[in-house]
Amino acid sequence: MPIKYVPFIPEPVEGQAVLANFNRVLKYKGADDVTSTLQRGMPLYEMEKQEQVGKNPDGNMVIRGECVSACAYLKEHGIQVDLVYIDPPFASGADYAKKVYVRRNPKVAAAIAQAEQELDIDELRTFEEKMYGDVWDKEKYLNWMYENLTAIKSVMSETASIYVHLDYHIGHYVKILMDEVFGEDNFRNEIIWKRATAHSDAEFYGNNFDCIYFYTKVQDYYVFNTVYQPYDDAYITRFSRCDPDGRKWDSGNLTAKGLQGGGYEYEYKGYRSLWRMPLETMERLDKEGRLHITKTGGIRSKVYLDELPGMPAQSMWVDINPVNSQAIERAEYATQKPEALLERIIKASSNEGMLVADFFGGSGVTAAVAAKLGRRFIHCDIGLNSIQTTRDRLIANGAEFDVLEIKDGVQLYRNPVQTMDKIKSLIPGLKNEDSLDSFWEGAISDSKLGTIPVYVPNLMDSSSKLLDKVMMNRIIHQAIPDLDASVKKVIVYYIDITSVEEIEAFITEDDSTTVEIELRDLKDILDDVVIGDYVEFHTEDVHADLYGGYQVVIDKFISDRVMQKIDDFNNKSRMNATAKRPFKPIEISEEGLELIEFLSLDCTAADGEWHSDSEIKIDKNGYVIANGAKTQDFWNGSIRSEKLPLRLKIRNICGDETVWEIK
């Protein structure tokens, strides 16, 4: 349950109508439903620090949780952001997956290294794990976005800007939402980013661009620095002349004829004119070799191409390429955006030391670029994979930050889309029922009560996670009246609830239905979903080499969840095998070390906040990244530390992390 609710906007002055603060322009079914949510406020939950990386004097944050809850925390603590970039789901109907790489067995990797053989990339068998589904009802998506945008606005400083990155599926609707939330007068640009080369679509024009909507908090005073794009080929061809050292230049006009303010009239090298600069400047340019005598005896300047900053950036961005498969910055993360894109935005709309936030942080590109450019940062995302990817990326860049988790029930399931796929098998007796509206997840058959419809909150939709009076009112007055008259009972599951007593009293006081409503906590079921991995290890004192210290050796690692994914992949591959593509299963050794992606040792505390005193990450090629530094070493199945290790953390290749005490 939330600790409290934080207002989206300041309390209205006496006599002011609250609804006047939410002027809806875009009309659609359910457009007014969000009003009650906004009146209630943003749910504020306990925030728990999971890890601190470095001393973090700037207060940088990597937050696992939802946008609205994160904004409630920021507003409650008086933290204002100066620039927001978000790349939210596009309501495209697509499912996004993480590509999972099975690592090399350390013993096999060592043998390859001894033989000095090249890595056979084809041996790196992969499978995909669905991370989240961008599958939305359009109206619910727009309400969800309206709530998020309102929450974000509440934590923006008066000079702040926001960039919202979308595509053609929903962008035109969100543009109107942003007019509602931020005001039409605060719209600055619609930026078109050409994210792909031209491609052929059989029945329509190729879609190869995204839209980025740029708004400011206020109309007159906001941060904007001129940024530059490379010149196009047509402009560069003007620089057709070269100095002996190869520097390209074009001639520039030195006369002041036609310019306001006059100039300097004198004769130089036999040519009299009204010049743009005094004689001393002309002589200096001549001494530096920056003058060009024309064939007609005139004098012009040399304008060097390599001294020009570029063309001031326009709203059409065709010079930034998407992240390709060989890019150093590639993080194997669906929807990852290029660093150059965020660099342009951050340089334009913030200054050093300002706070940059991304509330749908994904692969962590915003936080990574902000740190490189001397800005403070907040990365927020509901996905565990996002937090892990961003954490590792920031450590590799030497950034300092806190890893925080909003205790709102989200942490009870690591992967919402996978849990939703399995929800019918988790709830005893729950089956599909074609006669029910999609609002109901299914139904349970009872010998006495007949069909019992079951409502389950969509774990991918934050607006349905909290059971409050607004949602219960919708169930009683919209969902239940649409049911068959024979229905005597419904079951309503919830992840979070404002108050069980409050909702039960609300149900009792409402006499509009005779259908019995039973409330059930979904967390009781989800607790059974989270199954920890198993490991066997031993600790050694190391004094035989210069390193010294301690070594934890992993003898065996078992992950039932990952093995189930591999079995599913093998079964599917077996059925789809052909003569040209024969079946080749993913095989895991008895030790199971191929299932490990990351290890960390805490030598500081035996419980509570994690301190990563030593860590290694094994990349998809089997090479070790030790404490953020890339190496050309294969993993040998162990991890070392200078001090006595107290706890061991292991992350499997699907992203699940488990901690063991070292005794």
N, C-alpha and C positions, 0 to 999 in steps of 0.2 A: 504493500500500500504506500502511496506517496506520503511524504512527511507533511507536505502542504501544497497549495497551488499558488503559483506566482503569476500575477496579472500580465497579460500580453502587452497591455498599454497602461500608462499611468491612470490612477483612479480619476474618474470624471469630476469636474468641478460641480458644485451644488446646482441643481436644476438642469444639468446637461443629460440628455438621453443617452444611455449606454449604447444603444443600437446605432446611434449616429456615427460611432467610431468604425463601423463595419459596413461601408456602403457597397453593396454588391451591384456590379454592372453586368457581368456575364451571367446569363440566366440558363439554368439547366435543372434537370430533375434532382432534387435534394440540395440545391445550392444554398438554401438557408439552414440546412442541418448543422453546418459548421459553426453557426452563430452561437449556439448553446455551449459548444466546446470552448469557443473563444471567451465567452463570458465566465466560464468556470475557471480558466487560467491554465498555465503550464504545470504539469505534475513535476514536483521536485522530489527526487529520491536521494537516498544515501549514496555518496560517491566514495568508492574504496580505491586506495592507491595499491596497484598491483606490483609496480616496480619503479625505481628511480634510476635513470641513466645519467651519470655525471652529477655535478652539483646543481645544475639547472637554475641559475640565478634569474633567468628571464621568464621562468614559469611556463615553459612550453608544455603542451599537453597532447597526448594521444589518448583519446577517449573511446571506449567501446560502449555504444549506446545509441539511442535515437536522437535525431536532431532537436526535437522539441524539449526533451528532457535535458539535453546538454545545454540548451539555451536557458532553461530554468535555472540550472546550476550557475551559469555565467552571470545571469541577471541578479540572482540572489547574492552573489559575491562581488557585484559591482564591476565586472570585467566587460569592457567594451572593445569591439573589434573594429579595425580600420579598413579592412578589405575582406570581402567574402567572394570566394569562387565556389560554385557548386555544380556538380555534374550528376544530377539525380537520375533515377530511372526514367526512360523516355516513354513509358507506356507503349512500347513497341510490340508487346506480345512475345518477346524473345526470352529464352532461358540462357543464362550465362554460366559457364562452367570453368572450373580451375583444371588445368592440365596437370595431372599427377605423374611424377617420374619415380619409378622404382630405382633406388640407388644401387650401386655396386656392392657386392659382398666385399668387405675389407680385405679378406684373404685373397680373393681373385684380383682385386685392384693392385695389391702389393706384387703379385706375380707378374701382372702386366708391366708394372713399373720396372721390375728387375729385367724383364726381357726387352725393355725399351721399345715396346710396340705402340703403334698408333691406336687411339681409341676408335672402336667401331661404333659409330653413332647409332647404327641400325639396331644394335643390341639393347639400346635404352628403351625398353618397352614402356609405353605410357597408357594411361586411361584417363578419362575425364570424370570429374566429380561435380555434379550440379551444385552451384553455390547459392543462387537465388533466382527466382523467376520474376521477370518484368511483365507480369500478367495482371492487368488492372481493368476494372470497370471504369470507363472514362469519367463518370461523375464522381466516383469515390476517389479517383486519382486527383481530380481537380480540387476537391475538398481537402485532401491530404496535402497537396502542394500549397493551398491557401493557408492552412494552419502552419506549415513549415516556414513559409515566407514571412508570415506575421511574427512568428517566434524569432526568426533571424533579424528582422527589422528592430525588434525590441532590444537587441544587444549591440546594434551598430552605433558607432560614434557619430556625432553630427557631421563630420567631414568624410564619412565612409562611403564606399561604393560597393556594389554587388554585381557579379557577372554570373548569369545562369545559362548553362550550356545544355542545349536540347537539339532535337532534330525535327524533321518534318512531321512526325507522327502527332505531336502534341504541342509543339512550340507556339503556334499561333494562339492557342487557348491560354497558355501560361503567360504570354505577352499581355493579354487583357487582365489576368490576375495580378500581374506586376503593376499595371496601371492602377488597379484598385488599391493595392497595398502601399505602393511607393509614390503614386501620383503620376499622371501623364506628364506633368511639367518636369519631372525628374528623370525621364527617359533620355538617355544620351545617344546610344547607338544600337543598331542591330548589326552585329559583326558576323560576316560569313566566312567560315573556315573551310577551305577545300581540303577535306581529310583523305581523299583518295584520288587516284588518277581516273581518267575517263574509262567507263566500262559500258558494255552493251546490255541493255534490258530489252527483252523481246517485245513487250507490249506498252512500254512507256519510256519517258526520258530517264536517263541514268541519274540516280541520287548519289551524289558524291560530296556533299557538304553538310556541315552542321551550322546551327544558328546559336550565337551567344548574345544574350540580351544584357546590356550594360545600363544600370540605373545608379543614381546617387541618392543619398539620404535627403539632401537639400539641393535646391536649384542653383544657388549662387556661389557657395563656398565648399569646394571639395578638392582633394588632391588629384592632380593630373599632370604628369610629366611627359613631354614629347618623347616618343620612342620611334625608332626608324626601321624601315624595311629595306632590303637590298634593292638597288636600281634594276629596272627591267633591261632586257638585252638591247632594246631600241635606244635607250638612254646611254648605255655603256658604249655603243658604237661611235658616239660622238668623240670619245677619247681615243682618237686614232693615231696620235703622235706620241713618240717615246723619247725620253732622254737616253743617253748612252747607258745608264744603269738599268734601263728597262721600265722606268716609271712612266705610266701613261698619263697624258694630260690633254686638256682642251683649252683653247684660248678664251680669255675673259676680257670684257670691255673695261678700259681704265678711264675713259672720258666721262665727264659729268654733264654733258649736254643733255638737256631735257629733264634732269633731276632737280627736284625742289631743294632749295638751300644753297644753290650755286656750287662753286668748286674753287680750284686753284689754277690760275692762268700763269703759265711759264713755258719756256722752251727747254726741251730735253732731247739731247742727241740730234739736234737740228729739226725737231718737230715741235711746233707750238700748238697748244690746245688748252682747253679747260679740263683740268684733271680732277680725279676723285680724291687724290691725296696730296699732301704737301711734298715739296721737293725732297726732303729728308727721307720720307717713306719710299719715294720712287728710287732713290739711290740705294736704299737698303735692299729693295727687291731685286735691283740690277746686280748688286754684289752677291746675292744669294742665288743668282741664276734663274730668277722667276719672271724675267721679261722676255718677250718674243717680238722681234722686229719683222713686220710683215713685208711682203714683196713690194708693196706700194709705199713703204717707208713709215708706216704707222707703228705704234707701240701698243702691245696687248700683254696681258698677264698670262702666266701658266697656272691653270687650275688642275691640280693633281687629283686623280680618281681616288687614290688611297688615303687622301686627307678628308674626303667627304663622308659624313656620317651615314648617308643613305637618304631615302625619301621618307618624310614624316609618315608614319603608319596611317593607312586608310582603313576603311571598314571592311574591305575585301582582303582576306589573308590567304594568299596562294603560295606563300614561300615557306610554310612550315609543314614538314612531312609527318605523317603518322609514324608511330613506333614500329619499325620493321623487325623481322625475325632475328636479325644479326646485331641490333642496336645494343650498346653497352648498358643502356638504362632499362632495357626490357626486363620486366619482373614476372613474366608469365601470368599476367593478371588480365582478365577480360575487361574490356573498355578502357584500358590504360591510355592516358593522354600523354603527348610528348612534353618534355621539359621546356622546350623552346616556346611552346604555347603559353605555359604558365609564366615563364620568364618575362614575356612581353607584357602580360597583364599585370604582374606584380610590380615591374619597373614603372609602368605607366600610372598605376593608381595607389601607390604607397611609397613611403620613404623608409630609409634604414631605421630600425628600431620599432617600427609600427607592427601591429598585430594582424596577422593574416589567418583567416579561418576557412576551413573546408568541412562542411557538415555531412558530406557524402564522399568521404576522402578516398575510397577505393585503394589504389596502389600506393598512395602517399606522395604523389608527384607534387602537389601544392606545398605540403610541409617541407619536402626535400629542397625544392627550389627556394622557398622562403628562407630556409636556414642558410643556403648558399649565398643569398643576397643580403644577409644581415638583418632579416626580419624575424620577429617572434612568430610562433605558429600554434594553431590548434587544429589537430586532425581528429575527426569524429566519424565513426562508421559503426553500423550494427554488426557487421560481419567479422567473425574471428579471423578469417583469412586476411582481411584488410589490415587488421591491427598487427598481425604477425609480419605481413609483408612490409608494412610501413616501419615497424620497429627495426627490423633487420636492415632496411634501406637507410634509415637515419643513423643507425650505429655505424654503418659502413662509411657514412659521410662525416662522422665525428660530432654529430649533434647531441645535445643534452636535453632531456625531457622526462616527464613523468608519464607512466602508463596507468590510466585510470579506468574504472569500470562502474557504470551506473547500475545499482542493485535494484533493477526493476523486473526481474524474472527472466530477462533475455538470456542471461548467462546459463540458464538451465538447459538450453538447447543450443548446440554449436552451429547447426545448419537448419534454418527454418524451412527451406524448401524440401529438404530430405525428410524432415519430421512430418510435414504436411502430406508427403507422398505415402508415409507409413501410418498416418493417423487412424485409418480404419482398422488396421491390425492391432493398434495399441488400445483402442476402446473396445472392451468386450461386447460382442453382439452387434456392433455397428456395421451396417451394410448400406449399399446404394438403394435409393428409393426414387424411381423415375417420376412418380407423381408429385414429388415435393419440389418446391422452388429452390433455386441454387443457394438461397440464403441458408438452408439447412444442409449440413454436411452429409446427412443420411438419416437412418432411423433404426431403432431397436424394436424387435417384435416381442410382445409380452402376451402371455396366454390370457390374462385378465383384462389388461388395458388396451390390447391391440397394438397399433403402430404408434411408437413414441418418437417423434422427430427430435433430432439432436443438432444443436447449434454449437459450432466450434470456431473460436476466433481465428482469423487468418494470420498466421505467425509472420507473414511477409507484409502485412498491412498494419502499421502502428496504430491507425485510427480505430481498429477493432480490438486491440489487445486489452484495453481498459474497459471493464464493465462498470458503467456509471448510469445515472438516471436517464441520460440522453439515449444510450443504447437500449436500456430496458424499456423505455417508452416506445422505441421503434419496434422492439420485439412484441410488446403487448398490443400496440395499435396498428401495426402494419403487417408483421410477419405472421402472427397467430390468426388474425381474421382471414387470411388467405388460405389457411389449412382446411382440410375436409372437416365437416361438422362432427365426424365420428371420433376425432382426436380428443383424448381426455387428458393427456399429459405431454409436456415437452421437457427436455433436459438442456440446460444452458451451461456450457463450460466457460471458464474464464482463466486468463493468465494473471491478470491483476484486477482488483476491484476497489472502488472507493471505500466501501465498508459493507461487509456482509449484512450487518444489522440494518444499515440504511437502505440497501436494495430490497431486502426481505420486507421491510416496512413499506417501501414504495409499492411492492407487489400486492401486499395485503390491503393497502388503502385504495388501490385502483380496482374497482369492482366491474370493469368493463368486460372481463372474460371469466369464464368458469373453468378454463383449462389450468390444470396444476402445473406450476413452474418449479422445477428442481434445479438448484444451483450446485455446480460441481467445480472443484479446483483442478484445472488441467495440469498444474505442476506436479500433482500426485502421480500422474501418468508419465510425464516427461522425465521425472527423476529416474525412472527405470530405463530411459533411453541412453543416458550418459553412462557408458561402461568404460572404466579405466583400462589402460594397457598393462601388460605384465612384463617385468624385467628381472633378470638375474645379473648381478654384477659383483665385483670385488674391488677393494681399494688396496693400493700398494704404496709403500714408501719408495721414493725414487732418489737414490743417492749415487747411482752408477754413472751419471753423466753430468754435464755442466748445468743442466736445467734444474735438477733437484726438485724438491717439493713432493707432491702426491699425484697419483694417477688412479683414475677410476676406469676399470676395464669392463666393458659390456660383454657378458658371456652369452646372453640369450634375450631376445625381445619378441614378445607376442602381442599382436593387435588383432583381436577378433573382428573388429569393424573393418579394418583395412583388408584383411583376408577375405571377408565377405564380398567387398567391392571387387577384389581380384578374381574371386570365383565367378561373380556375375559377369565380369569382362571376359573371362575364359569361355564360359558357357555361350555367351553371345557370339564370340569369335568362332567357336567351333561350329555353330549353326550356319554362320555366314561364310565358311571356308569354301574356296574354289580351287580348281587345279592350278590356276595362276597365282592365287593367294592362299596357300595351304595354311592350315591351323598351326600356330606356334604359340603355345601357352606362356603366360607369365609364371615363372617358377621361382619360389622363394626357398632359400636354404633353411636347414633345421635351426640355425641360430637366429634367423629372422632379422639380421642387422640391415638388410636392404630396405627395411621399412622405416628407418630412422632418417630424419631430415636435420634435426637440430638437437644439441645437447648443451646444458648450462649447469654450472656448479655455483652454489651459494655457500661461501665460506664465512659469511658475516652473521647470519641469523638462522636458527633452526625452524622458525615459523614466521607467519605474518608476511609483510612486504618482501618481494623477491629482490635479491641483490645478485646480479650476474657478475661474479668475480672472475669467471672464466667461461668462455663459450665457443663452440664451433658449429658451423653450418656446413652441411655437405651439399654442394650444388648438383645439378642434374647430371653432370659429367663425372661426378665422384670426387671432385677436388674440394679441399677444405678451405673454408673462410674462417680464419681464427681471429676472434675478437674484432670482427669487421674488416680484417685485412685478407685479401685474396692471396692464395698460394697455389703452387703447382704440385702440392702433395696430396696423395690419396689418403682417405681416412683409414686409420689402423685399428679402429674398434675401441679406442679409448679417448679420454679427455684428461688433461693435466691442470693442476693449479699449484700456486706457490704455497698457499695456506691450506690448512686442514679443511676438506670439504664437509659441509654439514647436510646439504640437500642436493639432490640430483633432479633436474628437469629434462624430460625428453619429449620432443615433438615428433609425431609420426608424419609420414609423407602426405596424409590428408589434413594435417593441421591440428589434430588433437594433442593436447599437452597434459602430461601427468607428472606429478612430483612425488619423489620418494625420499624419506629420511635416511641419512647415511649414519650407521651406528658403528 
